[in-house]
Each structure stands twice: as C-alpha cells, then as structure tokens.
C-alpha cells in the first residue's frame, strides 16, 4: 500500500511520540488535517 505524504508525516510524528501539533488552516495543509483526523 502506498502512503500519502500526509500519512508519512503522521507515521513520523507517531514514532517520535509527538502529542501536540501547531499549525494554521490553509489549502496546502488540508491533507495533513485529514490524516490527523484519521489517526486520532
């Protein structure tokens, strides 16, 4: 199964035990927000 860039970022954050992520809404990061919702 191929992972999207957002899913790869989520896997890296999970490996590093990151529990807080700061950001701002915008078109470029919407896929990351979707991945955050899927991984919660």
N, C-alpha and C positions, 0 to 999 in steps of 0.2 A: 504494500500500500504506500502510495506517495503522500508525503506530508506537505501541507502548505507552509509558507513562510511563517504565518501566524502560529501554526501548530508547533513548528520548530522552536519559535520563541517561547511558547508555553512550556515545552519539554525542558528547555534550558532553565527557565525560571523555577520549575519544579525540582530539578536536580540541585539547584542552589538554595532550596528551601526559602525562596522569596515569598513573603506573605503580604506585602504591600506594594502596589504599583501606582505611580503617579502619572498622569497624562492629561491631555486635553482633547476634546472631541474634534474630529475633522475627517474628511474623506479618506486621507491617507492611512488612518489607523482603524478604520471601521472593521476590517478583517480581524485585527488583534482583539477588539472588543468582543466580536463574535466568538473567538476562540476562548477568551476569558470566561464567557458565559457557559460555553460547552464544558470547560474543565472544572467548574466550581463544584 
